[in-house]
Amino acid sequence: ETSTISALTFRRDIHDWAKIDSPIFGWGPGTEDSHVGIASRGGQFTIPSDYSYNLTVLSADKFAIDTLKQPNQSEKIVADSNKHYVTFVRSDGDNIQTWYNYFPFNEKDMAAIRGDFKFGWSIQPSLIDLAPSLVKHTYDKADKNDYFVVAVSGHGYMYPSLYPDLKSFVSSLDFYMKKLDLSIVQILDSGPYDDVIEWYSKAESIKGGMYMYGDKYAGGRGEVF
């Protein structure tokens, strides 16, 4: 317990030193909400990558890709007020190691025989810089029913209600969403907060979002805001 407290204290010192909108690679000590909360208050976002190897190779200039096109486009439908709509989205796509350790290759994930129904994948937009060839492989491999959305809570994991400069963060998020042709964003936070929704709505690329809560993502009970 003492070592954990010391680690958290040291972590706060690091965040006080780091610049606003700096990415924090790896994973922190203690509980998830604790270290992500500390980073969020400091104005930094976390890129989970504690088992992400060879980033220096995968992010090399020779692999650089400017933009990618979403394999499948969203369909415009007229909502029926007598129906309750459900969407399936794979969580944890913010964690970049899931994308080059098992998401695209595991028989239970993208390598599975699928296609009977539409399925969403949360993806880390920063991968266009960190592992562009992997993102291209993932888009090229997509099934006709696969659709990609921005993982929590943008191009890095943070809690928007604690973040000191959402204007800057959302501006960068919009840039990355355009590079990957993404239009839906997941927001993981308490709330919902009107000011958070308002800031995200300013991004030209965002056509919709999913407000998620830490406790099994069920706090909103399907409500539409």
C-alpha positions as CSV (number, residue, x, y, z in Angstrom):
1,E,0.0,0.0,0.0
2,T,2.8,2.4,0.9
3,S,4.6,1.7,-2.4
4,T,1.3,2.3,-4.3
5,I,0.9,5.7,-2.6
6,S,4.5,6.6,-3.4
7,A,4.0,5.7,-7.0
8,L,0.8,7.8,-7.3
9,T,2.6,10.8,-5.7
10,F,5.5,10.4,-8.2
11,R,2.9,10.1,-11.0
12,R,1.3,13.4,-10.0
13,D,4.7,15.1,-10.1
14,I,5.2,13.8,-13.7
15,H,1.8,15.1,-14.8
16,D,2.5,18.5,-13.2
17,W,5.7,18.6,-15.3
18,A,4.2,17.3,-18.6
19,K,2.6,19.6,-21.1
20,I,-1.1,19.8,-21.8
21,D,-2.3,17.2,-24.4
22,S,0.8,15.0,-23.9
23,P,0.2,11.3,-24.4
24,I,1.1,9.0,-21.5
25,F,2.2,5.6,-22.8
26,G,1.9,2.4,-20.8
27,W,-0.4,1.8,-17.8
28,G,-0.5,3.3,-14.4
29,P,-0.4,1.9,-10.8
30,G,-3.4,1.5,-8.6
31,T,-7.0,1.4,-9.9
32,E,-7.8,2.4,-13.4
33,D,-10.0,5.4,-12.5
34,S,-7.2,6.6,-10.2
35,H,-4.3,6.9,-12.6
36,V,-6.5,7.9,-15.6
37,G,-8.1,10.5,-13.4
38,I,-4.7,11.9,-12.4
39,A,-3.6,12.1,-16.0
40,S,-7.0,13.7,-17.0
41,R,-6.7,16.4,-14.4
42,G,-3.2,17.1,-15.6
43,G,-4.4,17.5,-19.1
44,Q,-2.8,14.4,-20.5
45,F,-4.4,11.3,-22.1
46,T,-3.4,7.7,-21.6
47,I,-2.5,5.4,-24.5
48,P,-2.6,1.9,-22.9
49,S,0.5,0.1,-24.3
50,D,2.2,-1.8,-21.5
51,Y,2.6,-4.8,-23.8
52,S,3.0,-2.9,-27.0
53,Y,6.4,-3.9,-28.5
54,N,8.2,-2.6,-31.5
55,L,6.5,0.8,-31.7
56,T,9.7,2.4,-32.9
57,V,9.6,0.1,-35.9
58,L,5.9,0.2,-36.6
59,S,5.8,4.0,-36.4
60,A,8.8,4.4,-38.8
61,D,8.3,7.0,-41.6
62,K,8.6,4.4,-44.3
63,F,5.2,3.0,-43.1
64,A,3.5,6.4,-42.9
65,I,-0.1,6.6,-44.2
66,D,-1.9,9.9,-44.6
67,T,-5.5,8.8,-44.6
68,L,-7.6,5.7,-44.7
69,K,-11.2,5.1,-45.9
70,Q,-13.6,3.3,-43.5
71,P,-14.3,0.0,-45.2
72,N,-18.1,0.2,-44.7
73,Q,-20.2,3.4,-44.6
74,S,-22.9,4.0,-42.0
75,E,-26.5,3.7,-43.3
76,K,-29.1,6.4,-42.9
77,I,-32.3,5.0,-41.4
78,V,-35.5,6.6,-40.2
79,A,-35.9,5.6,-36.5
80,D,-39.1,3.8,-35.6
81,S,-40.4,5.1,-32.3
82,N,-41.9,1.7,-31.5
83,K,-38.5,0.0,-31.6
84,H,-35.6,0.0,-29.2
85,Y,-32.3,-0.1,-31.1
86,V,-29.3,-2.1,-29.9
87,T,-25.7,-1.9,-31.1
88,F,-22.8,-4.2,-30.4
89,V,-19.4,-2.6,-30.0
90,R,-16.2,-4.3,-29.0
91,S,-14.7,-2.5,-26.0
92,D,-11.0,-1.9,-25.2
93,G,-10.0,-0.7,-28.6
94,D,-8.2,2.2,-27.0
95,N,-5.6,-0.3,-25.9
96,I,-3.2,-0.4,-28.8
97,Q,-1.7,-3.8,-27.9
98,T,-5.1,-5.4,-28.5
99,W,-4.8,-4.4,-32.2
100,Y,-1.4,-6.0,-32.9
101,N,-1.5,-8.8,-30.3
102,Y,-4.9,-10.3,-30.9
103,F,-7.8,-8.3,-32.2
104,P,-7.1,-8.7,-35.9
105,F,-5.9,-12.3,-35.5
106,N,-7.7,-14.0,-32.7
107,E,-10.4,-16.5,-33.8
108,K,-12.7,-15.0,-31.2
109,D,-12.3,-11.5,-32.6
110,M,-11.7,-10.2,-36.1
111,A,-10.4,-13.6,-37.4
112,A,-13.7,-15.2,-36.4
113,I,-16.2,-16.4,-39.0
114,R,-18.7,-13.6,-38.8
115,G,-20.9,-11.5,-41.0
116,D,-24.4,-12.5,-39.8
117,F,-25.0,-9.2,-38.1
118,K,-23.4,-5.7,-38.0
119,F,-20.7,-5.3,-35.4
120,G,-18.8,-2.2,-34.2
121,W,-15.1,-2.1,-33.2
122,S,-13.7,0.6,-31.0
123,I,-10.3,1.6,-32.3
124,Q,-7.5,3.9,-31.1
125,P,-7.2,6.7,-33.7
126,S,-3.5,7.3,-32.7
127,L,-2.7,4.0,-34.4
128,I,-2.5,5.9,-37.7
129,D,0.8,7.4,-36.3
130,L,1.9,4.5,-34.1
131,A,1.3,1.5,-36.4
132,P,-0.2,2.7,-39.7
133,S,0.5,-0.6,-41.5
134,L,-1.5,-2.4,-38.9
135,V,-4.5,-0.1,-39.2
136,K,-4.4,-0.5,-43.0
137,H,-4.3,-4.3,-42.6
138,T,-7.3,-4.1,-40.2
139,Y,-9.3,-1.9,-42.6
140,D,-8.4,-4.2,-45.6
141,K,-9.4,-7.3,-43.6
142,A,-12.7,-5.9,-42.5
143,D,-15.9,-7.9,-43.0
144,K,-18.8,-6.4,-44.8
145,N,-20.6,-5.9,-41.5
146,D,-17.6,-4.4,-39.5
147,Y,-17.7,-0.8,-38.6
148,F,-15.1,1.2,-36.7
149,V,-15.7,3.9,-34.0
150,V,-13.4,6.0,-31.9
151,A,-12.5,4.3,-28.6
152,V,-12.7,6.1,-25.2
153,S,-12.5,9.0,-25.1
154,G,-10.8,10.0,-28.4
155,H,-7.2,9.6,-29.6
156,G,-6.3,8.8,-26.0
157,Y,-8.1,7.6,-22.9
158,M,-9.1,10.3,-20.5
159,Y,-12.1,11.6,-18.5
160,P,-13.5,14.6,-20.3
161,S,-15.2,16.2,-17.3
162,L,-11.7,16.4,-15.6
163,Y,-9.8,17.5,-18.6
164,P,-8.7,21.2,-18.4
165,D,-8.7,22.0,-22.1
166,L,-11.3,20.1,-24.1
167,K,-11.1,22.6,-27.0
168,S,-7.5,21.6,-27.8
169,F,-8.2,17.9,-27.3
170,V,-11.3,17.9,-29.5
171,S,-9.5,19.8,-32.2
172,S,-6.8,17.1,-32.3
173,L,-9.5,14.3,-32.1
174,D,-11.2,15.8,-35.2
175,F,-7.9,15.7,-37.1
176,Y,-7.4,12.0,-36.3
177,M,-11.0,11.1,-37.0
178,K,-10.6,12.5,-40.5
179,K,-7.4,10.5,-41.1
180,L,-9.2,7.3,-40.3
181,D,-12.6,8.3,-41.7
182,L,-14.4,7.9,-38.3
183,S,-17.6,9.6,-37.3
184,I,-18.7,8.0,-34.0
185,V,-16.9,8.5,-30.7
186,Q,-17.2,6.8,-27.3
187,I,-17.0,8.9,-24.2
188,L,-16.1,7.2,-20.9
189,D,-16.8,9.4,-17.9
190,S,-19.3,10.1,-15.2
191,G,-22.1,12.4,-16.1
192,P,-23.4,13.0,-18.7
193,Y,-22.3,16.6,-18.7
194,D,-23.8,19.1,-21.1
195,D,-20.6,21.0,-21.5
196,V,-18.7,17.8,-22.4
197,I,-21.3,16.9,-25.1
198,E,-21.2,20.5,-26.4
199,W,-17.4,20.5,-26.8
200,Y,-17.4,17.1,-28.6
201,S,-20.2,18.3,-30.9
202,K,-17.9,21.1,-32.2
203,A,-15.8,18.5,-34.0
204,E,-16.8,18.5,-37.7
205,S,-16.1,14.7,-38.0
206,I,-18.4,13.7,-35.1
207,K,-21.8,12.6,-36.2
208,G,-22.8,10.8,-33.0
209,G,-21.4,9.4,-29.8
210,M,-21.9,6.9,-27.0
211,Y,-21.7,8.0,-23.4
212,M,-20.3,5.2,-21.3
213,Y,-19.9,4.7,-17.6
214,G,-17.2,2.7,-15.8
215,D,-19.5,0.2,-14.1
216,K,-20.1,-2.3,-17.0
217,Y,-21.0,0.7,-19.2
218,A,-24.7,0.3,-18.1
219,G,-25.3,3.6,-16.3
220,G,-27.1,5.4,-19.0
221,R,-29.7,2.6,-19.5
222,G,-29.9,3.2,-23.2
223,E,-31.1,6.8,-22.8
224,V,-30.6,9.1,-25.8
225,F,-29.3,12.6,-25.1
